[in-house]
Amino acid sequence: GSTYKKFLCAAFDISVIATYSPASFYRFAYHDGIFEGVDNRKKINFINLVRKYCQQYNLQYIITTIEDDLPRSEADDFEGVSEAEIVLTLHDADESGTLFKQIF
């Protein structure tokens, strides 16, 4: 139920911005928590599909998730996600892990 609703909503958002990509329209989408409770194979398929659309339509796609929800291989690597695609890993150890480089 809700797992597929999350993916359907995210896919709808991506399809809208892809459709309007030739026009002066938003070229990014942001989703939070869409990987919660999802099988790794579904996560990897979704990441690969989004990667394809982002390259084809020059889009930027932002996902925020907790580390435990990222797809993992048996070697405990992020499967389907390259290091270049991870822009920021948030943590509270120091300012380098904060979103705007400020501790409040």
A tleap script that builds the chain and sets N, CA, C and O, in Angstrom:
source leaprc.protein.ff14SB
mol = sequence {
  NGLY SER THR TYR LYS LYS PHE LEU CYS ALA
  ALA PHE ASP ILE SER VAL ILE ALA THR TYR
  SER PRO ALA SER PHE TYR ARG PHE ALA TYR
  HIE ASP GLY ILE PHE GLU GLY VAL ASP ASN
  ARG LYS LYS ILE ASN PHE ILE ASN LEU VAL
  ARG LYS TYR CYS GLN GLN TYR ASN LEU GLN
  TYR ILE ILE THR THR ILE GLU ASP ASP LEU
  PRO ARG SER GLU ALA ASP ASP PHE GLU GLY
  VAL SER GLU ALA GLU ILE VAL LEU THR LEU
  HIE ASP ALA ASP GLU SER GLY THR LEU PHE
  LYS GLN ILE CPHE
}
set mol.1.N position { 0.736 -1.191 0.000 }
set mol.1.CA position { 0.000 0.000 0.000 }
set mol.1.C position { 0.785 1.270 0.000 }
set mol.1.O position { 1.030 1.840 -1.063 }
set mol.2.N position { 1.193 1.741 1.164 }
set mol.2.CA position { 1.782 3.081 1.246 }
set mol.2.C position { 3.145 3.155 0.570 }
set mol.2.O position { 3.534 4.217 0.087 }
set mol.3.N position { 3.878 2.038 0.529 }
set mol.3.CA position { 5.180 2.019 -0.144 }
set mol.3.C position { 5.040 2.380 -1.607 }
set mol.3.O position { 5.786 3.209 -2.127 }
set mol.4.N position { 4.090 1.760 -2.264 }
set mol.4.CA position { 3.915 2.027 -3.687 }
set mol.4.C position { 3.298 3.398 -3.934 }
set mol.4.O position { 3.532 4.001 -4.981 }
set mol.5.N position { 2.514 3.895 -2.983 }
set mol.5.CA position { 1.975 5.250 -3.109 }
set mol.5.C position { 3.108 6.268 -3.096 }
set mol.5.O position { 3.082 7.242 -3.848 }
set mol.6.N position { 4.107 6.041 -2.237 }
set mol.6.CA position { 5.259 6.944 -2.188 }
set mol.6.C position { 5.966 6.964 -3.538 }
set mol.6.O position { 6.262 8.031 -4.075 }
set mol.7.N position { 6.236 5.771 -4.087 }
set mol.7.CA position { 6.918 5.690 -5.378 }
set mol.7.C position { 6.072 6.290 -6.495 }
set mol.7.O position { 6.604 6.960 -7.380 }
set mol.8.N position { 4.771 6.059 -6.463 }
set mol.8.CA position { 3.895 6.623 -7.490 }
set mol.8.C position { 3.868 8.141 -7.421 }
set mol.8.O position { 3.901 8.807 -8.456 }
set mol.9.N position { 3.810 8.689 -6.233 }
set mol.9.CA position { 3.834 10.148 -6.082 }
set mol.9.C position { 5.157 10.726 -6.572 }
set mol.9.O position { 5.173 11.739 -7.272 }
set mol.10.N position { 6.259 10.088 -6.208 }
set mol.10.CA position { 7.571 10.546 -6.650 }
set mol.10.C position { 7.694 10.433 -8.168 }
set mol.10.O position { 8.207 11.343 -8.820 }
set mol.11.N position { 7.224 9.320 -8.729 }
set mol.11.CA position { 7.279 9.136 -10.183 }
set mol.11.C position { 6.420 10.175 -10.899 }
set mol.11.O position { 6.796 10.664 -11.965 }
set mol.12.N position { 5.275 10.511 -10.321 }
set mol.12.CA position { 4.418 11.538 -10.915 }
set mol.12.C position { 5.136 12.889 -10.936 }
set mol.12.O position { 5.125 13.584 -11.952 }
set mol.13.N position { 5.753 13.256 -9.828 }
set mol.13.CA position { 6.498 14.521 -9.768 }
set mol.13.C position { 7.597 14.564 -10.824 }
set mol.13.O position { 7.768 15.570 -11.512 }
set mol.14.N position { 8.333 13.475 -10.945 }
set mol.14.CA position { 9.420 13.414 -11.924 }
set mol.14.C position { 8.870 13.494 -13.343 }
set mol.14.O position { 9.461 14.150 -14.201 }
set mol.15.N position { 7.741 12.832 -13.595 }
set mol.15.CA position { 7.164 12.868 -14.944 }
set mol.15.C position { 6.684 14.270 -15.302 }
set mol.15.O position { 6.793 14.681 -16.457 }
set mol.16.N position { 6.160 15.004 -14.336 }
set mol.16.CA position { 5.705 16.375 -14.604 }
set mol.16.C position { 6.889 17.272 -14.955 }
set mol.16.O position { 6.838 18.007 -15.941 }
set mol.17.N position { 7.957 17.216 -14.151 }
set mol.17.CA position { 9.093 18.087 -14.458 }
set mol.17.C position { 9.813 17.643 -15.732 }
set mol.17.O position { 10.385 18.478 -16.433 }
set mol.18.N position { 9.796 16.351 -16.043 }
set mol.18.CA position { 10.389 15.881 -17.301 }
set mol.18.C position { 9.577 16.377 -18.487 }
set mol.18.O position { 10.142 16.785 -19.502 }
set mol.19.N position { 8.265 16.342 -18.364 }
set mol.19.CA position { 7.394 16.801 -19.446 }
set mol.19.C position { 7.603 18.283 -19.727 }
set mol.19.O position { 7.614 18.705 -20.883 }
set mol.20.N position { 7.766 19.066 -18.679 }
set mol.20.CA position { 7.935 20.513 -18.836 }
set mol.20.C position { 9.398 20.942 -18.926 }
set mol.20.O position { 9.678 22.141 -18.901 }
set mol.21.N position { 10.320 20.019 -19.027 }
set mol.21.CA position { 11.742 20.378 -19.054 }
set mol.21.C position { 12.136 21.279 -20.226 }
set mol.21.O position { 13.047 22.091 -20.063 }
set mol.22.N position { 11.490 21.180 -21.417 }
set mol.22.CA position { 11.857 22.124 -22.477 }
set mol.22.C position { 11.392 23.557 -22.196 }
set mol.22.O position { 11.929 24.503 -22.771 }
set mol.23.N position { 10.412 23.719 -21.329 }
set mol.23.CA position { 9.879 25.042 -21.008 }
set mol.23.C position { 10.631 25.631 -19.813 }
set mol.23.O position { 11.480 24.977 -19.207 }
set mol.24.N position { 10.307 26.840 -19.501 }
set mol.24.CA position { 10.864 27.488 -18.321 }
set mol.24.C position { 10.062 27.006 -17.116 }
set mol.24.O position { 9.063 27.620 -16.741 }
set mol.25.N position { 10.499 25.917 -16.519 }
set mol.25.CA position { 9.782 25.279 -15.421 }
set mol.25.C position { 10.806 24.712 -14.453 }
set mol.25.O position { 11.993 24.647 -14.775 }
set mol.26.N position { 10.371 24.311 -13.297 }
set mol.26.CA position { 11.267 23.707 -12.321 }
set mol.26.C position { 11.980 22.510 -12.931 }
set mol.26.O position { 11.396 21.750 -13.703 }
set mol.27.N position { 13.249 22.352 -12.574 }
set mol.27.CA position { 14.015 21.220 -13.072 }
set mol.27.C position { 14.588 20.390 -11.924 }
set mol.27.O position { 15.616 19.729 -12.068 }
set mol.28.N position { 13.907 20.438 -10.791 }
set mol.28.CA position { 14.346 19.618 -9.664 }
set mol.28.C position { 13.134 19.130 -8.890 }
set mol.28.O position { 12.056 19.721 -8.943 }
set mol.29.N position { 13.340 18.038 -8.171 }
set mol.29.CA position { 12.319 17.513 -7.271 }
set mol.29.C position { 13.012 17.087 -5.988 }
set mol.29.O position { 14.176 16.687 -5.994 }
set mol.30.N position { 12.284 17.179 -4.902 }
set mol.30.CA position { 12.805 16.803 -3.591 }
set mol.30.C position { 11.804 15.883 -2.910 }
set mol.30.O position { 10.613 16.186 -2.842 }
set mol.31.N position { 12.293 14.762 -2.409 }
set mol.31.CA position { 11.440 13.838 -1.655 }
set mol.31.C position { 12.182 13.367 -0.410 }
set mol.31.O position { 13.395 13.158 -0.429 }
set mol.32.N position { 11.435 13.208 0.658 }
set mol.32.CA position { 12.006 12.771 1.930 }
set mol.32.C position { 11.345 11.467 2.355 }
set mol.32.O position { 10.119 11.351 2.357 }
set mol.33.N position { 12.168 10.490 2.713 }
set mol.33.CA position { 11.666 9.270 3.321 }
set mol.33.C position { 10.942 8.308 2.399 }
set mol.33.O position { 10.119 7.521 2.866 }
set mol.34.N position { 11.223 8.346 1.102 }
set mol.34.CA position { 10.493 7.450 0.200 }
set mol.34.C position { 11.024 6.014 0.249 }
set mol.34.O position { 10.384 5.104 -0.277 }
set mol.35.N position { 12.180 5.804 0.872 }
set mol.35.CA position { 12.759 4.465 0.924 }
set mol.35.C position { 12.415 3.696 2.196 }
set mol.35.O position { 12.845 2.553 2.354 }
set mol.36.N position { 11.663 4.288 3.089 }
set mol.36.CA position { 11.347 3.637 4.365 }
set mol.36.C position { 10.503 2.392 4.144 }
set mol.36.O position { 9.422 2.464 3.560 }
set mol.37.N position { 10.996 1.257 4.609 }
set mol.37.CA position { 10.246 0.006 4.544 }
set mol.37.C position { 10.144 -0.604 3.163 }
set mol.37.O position { 9.246 -1.407 2.908 }
set mol.38.N position { 11.050 -0.238 2.262 }
set mol.38.CA position { 11.007 -0.727 0.886 }
set mol.38.C position { 12.114 -1.757 0.679 }
set mol.38.O position { 13.208 -1.616 1.226 }
set mol.39.N position { 11.835 -2.782 -0.102 }
set mol.39.CA position { 12.810 -3.805 -0.448 }
set mol.39.C position { 13.958 -3.187 -1.239 }
set mol.39.O position { 13.740 -2.291 -2.055 }
set mol.40.N position { 15.185 -3.667 -1.001 }
set mol.40.CA position { 16.367 -3.133 -1.680 }
set mol.40.C position { 16.245 -3.167 -3.201 }
set mol.40.O position { 16.674 -2.228 -3.872 }
set mol.41.N position { 15.668 -4.233 -3.753 }
set mol.41.CA position { 15.537 -4.316 -5.218 }
set mol.41.C position { 14.682 -3.193 -5.760 }
set mol.41.O position { 14.986 -2.648 -6.821 }
set mol.42.N position { 13.619 -2.831 -5.060 }
set mol.42.CA position { 12.745 -1.735 -5.489 }
set mol.42.C position { 13.473 -0.395 -5.393 }
set mol.42.O position { 13.326 0.467 -6.260 }
set mol.43.N position { 14.253 -0.233 -4.337 }
set mol.43.CA position { 15.027 1.001 -4.174 }
set mol.43.C position { 16.013 1.165 -5.327 }
set mol.43.O position { 16.122 2.241 -5.915 }
set mol.44.N position { 16.725 0.092 -5.642 }
set mol.44.CA position { 17.734 0.148 -6.706 }
set mol.44.C position { 17.080 0.406 -8.054 }
set mol.44.O position { 17.590 1.197 -8.846 }
set mol.45.N position { 15.969 -0.245 -8.322 }
set mol.45.CA position { 15.247 -0.002 -9.582 }
set mol.45.C position { 14.799 1.447 -9.679 }
set mol.45.O position { 14.906 2.065 -10.738 }
set mol.46.N position { 14.299 1.987 -8.577 }
set mol.46.CA position { 13.847 3.373 -8.573 }
set mol.46.C position { 15.021 4.328 -8.795 }
set mol.46.O position { 14.911 5.268 -9.583 }
set mol.47.N position { 16.134 4.098 -8.113 }
set mol.47.CA position { 17.321 4.951 -8.282 }
set mol.47.C position { 17.795 4.917 -9.729 }
set mol.47.O position { 18.120 5.961 -10.293 }
set mol.48.N position { 17.839 3.741 -10.336 }
set mol.48.CA position { 18.283 3.628 -11.724 }
set mol.48.C position { 17.343 4.347 -12.679 }
set mol.48.O position { 17.795 4.993 -13.624 }
set mol.49.N position { 16.047 4.243 -12.444 }
set mol.49.CA position { 15.071 4.931 -13.289 }
set mol.49.C position { 15.195 6.447 -13.150 }
set mol.49.O position { 15.179 7.170 -14.146 }
set mol.50.N position { 15.316 6.919 -11.921 }
set mol.50.CA position { 15.461 8.359 -11.691 }
set mol.50.C position { 16.757 8.867 -12.308 }
set mol.50.O position { 16.780 9.942 -12.909 }
set mol.51.N position { 17.831 8.106 -12.166 }
set mol.51.CA position { 19.113 8.497 -12.759 }
set mol.51.C position { 18.967 8.662 -14.277 }
set mol.51.O position { 19.478 9.622 -14.854 }
set mol.52.N position { 18.274 7.731 -14.909 }
set mol.52.CA position { 18.056 7.780 -16.363 }
set mol.52.C position { 17.272 9.040 -16.751 }
set mol.52.O position { 17.644 9.739 -17.693 }
set mol.53.N position { 16.205 9.321 -16.034 }
set mol.53.CA position { 15.389 10.506 -16.338 }
set mol.53.C position { 16.155 11.799 -16.085 }
set mol.53.O position { 16.033 12.754 -16.852 }
set mol.54.N position { 16.939 11.834 -15.017 }
set mol.54.CA position { 17.720 13.040 -14.716 }
set mol.54.C position { 18.730 13.337 -15.818 }
set mol.54.O position { 18.914 14.492 -16.204 }
set mol.55.N position { 19.378 12.300 -16.320 }
set mol.55.CA position { 20.333 12.495 -17.408 }
set mol.55.C position { 19.631 12.876 -18.703 }
set mol.55.O position { 20.095 13.759 -19.424 }
set mol.56.N position { 18.532 12.225 -18.998 }
set mol.56.CA position { 17.813 12.454 -20.256 }
set mol.56.C position { 17.178 13.840 -20.309 }
set mol.56.O position { 17.170 14.470 -21.366 }
set mol.57.N position { 16.642 14.328 -19.182 }
set mol.57.CA position { 15.908 15.584 -19.175 }
set mol.57.C position { 16.618 16.705 -18.425 }
set mol.57.O position { 16.035 17.765 -18.199 }
set mol.58.N position { 17.869 16.480 -18.038 }
set mol.58.CA position { 18.670 17.477 -17.331 }
set mol.58.C position { 17.970 17.954 -16.055 }
set mol.58.O position { 17.769 19.152 -15.857 }
set mol.59.N position { 17.608 17.008 -15.202 }
set mol.59.CA position { 16.899 17.291 -13.962 }
set mol.59.C position { 17.803 17.039 -12.765 }
set mol.59.O position { 18.793 16.314 -12.856 }
set mol.60.N position { 17.450 17.643 -11.656 }
set mol.60.CA position { 18.138 17.366 -10.399 }
set mol.60.C position { 17.126 16.751 -9.451 }
set mol.60.O position { 16.034 17.288 -9.268 }
set mol.61.N position { 17.484 15.633 -8.849 }
set mol.61.CA position { 16.576 14.937 -7.947 }
set mol.61.C position { 17.241 14.809 -6.584 }
set mol.61.O position { 18.356 14.299 -6.475 }
set mol.62.N position { 16.562 15.269 -5.562 }
set mol.62.CA position { 17.109 15.277 -4.211 }
set mol.62.C position { 16.278 14.344 -3.342 }
set mol.62.O position { 15.056 14.466 -3.266 }
set mol.63.N position { 16.962 13.413 -2.689 }
set mol.63.CA position { 16.319 12.487 -1.760 }
set mol.63.C position { 17.007 12.643 -0.413 }
set mol.63.O position { 18.236 12.662 -0.333 }
set mol.64.N position { 16.222 12.754 0.631 }
set mol.64.CA position { 16.793 12.676 1.970 }
set mol.64.C position { 16.259 11.411 2.623 }
set mol.64.O position { 15.076 11.084 2.527 }
set mol.65.N position { 17.156 10.720 3.280 }
set mol.65.CA position { 16.795 9.468 3.932 }
set mol.65.C position { 17.796 9.188 5.044 }
set mol.65.O position { 18.904 9.724 5.045 }
set mol.66.N position { 17.406 8.367 5.963 }
set mol.66.CA position { 18.373 7.955 6.975 }
set mol.66.C position { 19.244 6.866 6.362 }
set mol.66.O position { 18.824 6.153 5.450 }
set mol.67.N position { 20.439 6.753 6.867 }
set mol.67.CA position { 21.432 5.843 6.289 }
set mol.67.C position { 20.947 4.399 6.226 }
set mol.67.O position { 21.264 3.679 5.279 }
set mol.68.N position { 20.188 3.977 7.218 }
set mol.68.CA position { 19.719 2.589 7.259 }
set mol.68.C position { 18.718 2.261 6.154 }
set mol.68.O position { 18.498 1.086 5.859 }
set mol.69.N position { 18.110 3.267 5.540 }
set mol.69.CA position { 17.138 3.025 4.478 }
set mol.69.C position { 17.757 2.986 3.079 }
set mol.69.O position { 17.070 2.665 2.109 }
set mol.70.N position { 19.052 3.311 2.967 }
set mol.70.CA position { 19.710 3.217 1.662 }
set mol.70.C position { 19.923 1.750 1.296 }
set mol.70.O position { 20.171 0.924 2.174 }
set mol.71.N position { 19.830 1.421 0.011 }
set mol.71.CA position { 20.057 0.024 -0.386 }
set mol.71.C position { 21.507 -0.376 -0.130 }
set mol.71.O position { 22.430 0.377 -0.438 }
set mol.72.N position { 21.697 -1.553 0.428 }
set mol.72.CA position { 23.030 -2.039 0.779 }
set mol.72.C position { 23.340 -3.336 0.068 }
set mol.72.O position { 22.463 -4.176 -0.136 }
set mol.73.N position { 24.609 -3.489 -0.310 }
set mol.73.CA position { 25.074 -4.753 -0.864 }
set mol.73.C position { 25.541 -5.634 0.289 }
set mol.73.O position { 25.520 -5.213 1.446 }
set mol.74.N position { 25.959 -6.848 -0.024 }
set mol.74.CA position { 26.467 -7.743 1.018 }
set mol.74.C position { 27.756 -7.216 1.637 }
set mol.74.O position { 28.077 -7.548 2.778 }
set mol.75.N position { 28.502 -6.390 0.883 }
set mol.75.CA position { 29.735 -5.795 1.394 }
set mol.75.C position { 29.446 -4.525 2.197 }
set mol.75.O position { 30.373 -3.815 2.586 }
set mol.76.N position { 28.161 -4.236 2.449 }
set mol.76.CA position { 27.709 -3.080 3.213 }
set mol.76.C position { 28.007 -1.757 2.510 }
set mol.76.O position { 28.157 -0.726 3.164 }
set mol.77.N position { 28.093 -1.785 1.174 }
set mol.77.CA position { 28.231 -0.562 0.394 }
set mol.77.C position { 26.842 -0.090 0.003 }
set mol.77.O position { 25.882 -0.861 0.027 }
set mol.78.N position { 26.743 1.180 -0.357 }
set mol.78.CA position { 25.478 1.685 -0.881 }
set mol.78.C position { 25.312 1.161 -2.290 }
set mol.78.O position { 25.984 1.622 -3.213 }
set mol.79.N position { 24.437 0.215 -2.456 }
set mol.79.CA position { 24.242 -0.411 -3.756 }
set mol.79.C position { 23.404 0.497 -4.648 }
set mol.79.O position { 22.347 0.982 -4.244 }
set mol.80.N position { 23.885 0.719 -5.855 }
set mol.80.CA position { 23.142 1.532 -6.803 }
set mol.80.C position { 23.390 3.019 -6.647 }
set mol.80.O position { 22.882 3.814 -7.438 }
set mol.81.N position { 24.171 3.416 -5.631 }
set mol.81.CA position { 24.430 4.829 -5.372 }
set mol.81.C position { 25.930 5.055 -5.389 }
set mol.81.O position { 26.661 4.432 -4.620 }
set mol.82.N position { 26.396 5.946 -6.263 }
set mol.82.CA position { 27.830 6.231 -6.304 }
set mol.82.C position { 28.167 7.310 -5.283 }
set mol.82.O position { 27.303 8.093 -4.887 }
set mol.83.N position { 29.411 7.346 -4.865 }
set mol.83.CA position { 29.860 8.362 -3.908 }
set mol.83.C position { 29.678 9.774 -4.475 }
set mol.83.O position { 29.413 10.714 -3.725 }
set mol.84.N position { 29.820 9.925 -5.796 }
set mol.84.CA position { 29.659 11.235 -6.425 }
set mol.84.C position { 28.217 11.738 -6.319 }
set mol.84.O position { 27.971 12.943 -6.377 }
set mol.85.N position { 27.272 10.816 -6.166 }
set mol.85.CA position { 25.866 11.204 -6.081 }
set mol.85.C position { 25.446 11.610 -4.668 }
set mol.85.O position { 24.380 12.199 -4.490 }
set mol.86.N position { 26.260 11.306 -3.673 }
set mol.86.CA position { 25.967 11.706 -2.301 }
set mol.86.C position { 26.632 13.055 -2.071 }
set mol.86.O position { 27.855 13.149 -1.966 }
set mol.87.N position { 25.824 14.077 -1.998 }
set mol.87.CA position { 26.340 15.439 -1.896 }
set mol.87.C position { 26.732 15.778 -0.464 }
set mol.87.O position { 27.770 16.399 -0.234 }
set mol.88.N position { 25.913 15.376 0.494 }
set mol.88.CA position { 26.182 15.720 1.883 }
set mol.88.C position { 25.646 14.631 2.795 }
set mol.88.O position { 24.515 14.171 2.635 }
set mol.89.N position { 26.455 14.230 3.736 }
set mol.89.CA position { 26.014 13.323 4.777 }
set mol.89.C position { 25.889 14.147 6.052 }
set mol.89.O position { 26.882 14.645 6.582 }
set mol.90.N position { 24.673 14.281 6.532 }
set mol.90.CA position { 24.432 15.111 7.702 }
set mol.90.C position { 24.799 14.365 8.982 }
set mol.90.O position { 24.531 13.170 9.114 }
set mol.91.N position { 25.413 15.081 9.922 }
set mol.91.CA position { 25.735 14.558 11.246 }
set mol.91.C position { 25.847 15.738 12.195 }
set mol.91.O position { 25.885 16.889 11.760 }
set mol.92.N position { 25.899 15.464 13.462 }
set mol.92.CA position { 25.967 16.557 14.431 }
set mol.92.C position { 27.294 16.601 15.190 }
set mol.92.O position { 27.372 17.187 16.270 }
set mol.93.N position { 28.325 15.991 14.634 }
set mol.93.CA position { 29.638 15.996 15.285 }
set mol.93.C position { 30.297 17.370 15.228 }
set mol.93.O position { 30.934 17.797 16.191 }
set mol.94.N position { 30.146 18.063 14.099 }
set mol.94.CA position { 30.694 19.408 13.943 }
set mol.94.C position { 29.932 20.121 12.823 }
set mol.94.O position { 28.964 19.583 12.286 }
set mol.95.N position { 30.371 21.330 12.474 }
set mol.95.CA position { 29.651 22.119 11.470 }
set mol.95.C position { 29.703 21.523 10.062 }
set mol.95.O position { 28.854 21.848 9.232 }
set mol.96.N position { 30.675 20.663 9.778 }
set mol.96.CA position { 30.780 20.080 8.428 }
set mol.96.C position { 29.585 19.175 8.085 }
set mol.96.O position { 29.325 18.901 6.914 }
set mol.97.N position { 28.882 18.728 9.090 }
set mol.97.CA position { 27.744 17.846 8.847 }
set mol.97.C position { 26.400 18.534 8.957 }
set mol.97.O position { 25.363 17.872 8.974 }
set mol.98.N position { 26.408 19.858 9.033 }
set mol.98.CA position { 25.151 20.591 9.119 }
set mol.98.C position { 24.756 21.090 7.744 }
set mol.98.O position { 25.604 21.281 6.873 }
set mol.99.N position { 23.475 21.298 7.558 }
set mol.99.CA position { 22.956 21.662 6.247 }
set mol.99.C position { 23.469 23.011 5.763 }
set mol.99.O position { 23.834 23.145 4.595 }
set mol.100.N position { 23.505 24.000 6.627 }
set mol.100.CA position { 23.940 25.339 6.232 }
set mol.100.C position { 25.219 25.756 6.935 }
set mol.100.O position { 25.503 26.945 7.079 }
set mol.101.N position { 25.993 24.760 7.375 }
set mol.101.CA position { 27.280 24.996 8.052 }
set mol.101.C position { 27.124 25.865 9.294 }
set mol.101.O position { 28.017 26.642 9.633 }
set mol.102.N position { 25.978 25.729 9.976 }
set mol.102.CA position { 25.743 26.467 11.210 }
set mol.102.C position { 25.123 25.533 12.231 }
set mol.102.O position { 24.277 24.699 11.907 }
set mol.103.N position { 25.555 25.690 13.456 }
set mol.103.CA position { 24.950 24.945 14.551 }
set mol.103.C position { 24.058 25.910 15.304 }
set mol.103.O position { 24.492 26.989 15.707 }
set mol.104.N position { 22.817 25.518 15.490 }
set mol.104.CA position { 21.858 26.395 16.160 }
set mol.104.C position { 21.681 25.993 17.604 }
set mol.104.O position { 20.908 26.620 18.328 }
savepdb mol mol.pdb
quit
